[in-house]
Structures are given as structure tokens and as C-alpha cells.
Amino acid sequence: MTNIEIDDGIYNVLEARAEEKDFDETDEYIQYLLEQIVEKIKREKQNAEYTEEEEKKVKNRLKDLGYMD
């Protein structure tokens, strides 16, 4: 596990929010938030990647439209 430093002002906001959301510990809430962010990044990355066939189709279409040689 890695430890990180969080600005006191940010931590205070997260601490208050953790209490509002019924988390027992602020660290649990921060872990939850980070997991949500990582999942979003993974989904975005997965959606952004083209298969070779899809990329080939896009390139052919751009060639047909005169945007590529």
C-alpha cells in the first residue's frame, strides 16, 4: 500500500462527506472515490481503443473522402 499526502483543506471536505455518506473511516471513502475514478478511466480507455479492423475502416473512409492519401 502507498501513502499519499492530502492537503488539510481537501481532507476536511472529504472527511465531512465520508460522514454524510455513512463511511466508518475517511480513508475508506477516499479509497472508494479512487476506485470509482480508476473504473471511469478504464471505461474511457476501453471505449477509445479501436480494433485493427475498425481503424482500417476509418482510414479507408478518410481516404475515400479525400482527407488522407
DRENSEVO-105315 format. One record per residue (C-alpha): residue in three letters; x, y, z; residue number from 1. Coordinates in steps of 0.001 Angstrom, whole numbers, plus 500000, padded with zeros to 6 digits. Layout:
% residues N
rest,x,y,z,nr
Ala,X,Y,Z,NUM
...
END
This chain:
% residues 69
rest,x,y,z,nr
Met,500000,500000,500000,1
Thr,501166,503505,499235,2
Asn,500689,506514,501470,3
Ile,499918,509893,499968,4
Glu,499701,513362,501434,5
Ile,496434,515251,501087,6
Asp,496066,518960,501721,7
Asp,494264,519588,505025,8
Gly,491512,521596,503352,9
Ile,490770,518823,500878,10
Tyr,490920,516178,503594,11
Asn,488454,518127,505732,12
Val,485967,518248,502865,13
Leu,486402,514518,502235,14
Glu,486091,513778,505928,15
Ala,482781,515644,506148,16
Arg,481494,513917,503016,17
Ala,482532,510498,504339,18
Glu,480433,511130,507441,19
Glu,477461,512229,505297,20
Lys,477743,509035,503253,21
Asp,477996,506843,506388,22
Phe,481552,505635,505823,23
Asp,483214,504496,509041,24
Glu,486565,505987,508054,25
Thr,487599,508834,505796,26
Asp,490272,506587,504301,27
Glu,487556,504129,503221,28
Tyr,485714,506937,501448,29
Ile,488873,508128,499711,30
Gln,489603,504555,498598,31
Tyr,486034,504322,497259,32
Leu,486441,507568,495307,33
Leu,489750,506450,493821,34
Glu,488242,503118,492770,35
Gln,485416,504982,491019,36
Ile,487911,507174,489173,37
Val,490019,504172,488110,38
Glu,486914,502396,486763,39
Lys,485972,505506,484778,40
Ile,489487,505714,483318,41
Lys,489340,502047,482328,42
Arg,485958,502521,480617,43
Glu,487174,505608,478759,44
Lys,490313,503816,477628,45
Gln,488335,500787,476510,46
Asn,485920,502976,474552,47
Ala,488773,504923,472952,48
Glu,490609,501917,471568,49
Tyr,489883,500720,468063,50
Thr,490415,497223,466798,51
Glu,492717,496905,463800,52
Glu,489704,496284,461590,53
Glu,487885,499378,462887,54
Glu,490989,501512,462385,55
Lys,491381,500185,458858,56
Lys,487746,501050,458062,57
Val,488185,504576,459394,58
Lys,491368,505107,457381,59
Asn,489713,503785,454221,60
Arg,486746,506068,454763,61
Leu,489023,509072,455268,62
Lys,490857,508152,452061,63
Asp,487553,507863,450201,64
Leu,486593,511305,451441,65
Gly,489932,512743,450318,66
Tyr,491307,513514,453764,67
Met,494177,511019,453501,68
Asp,496449,509872,450707,69
END
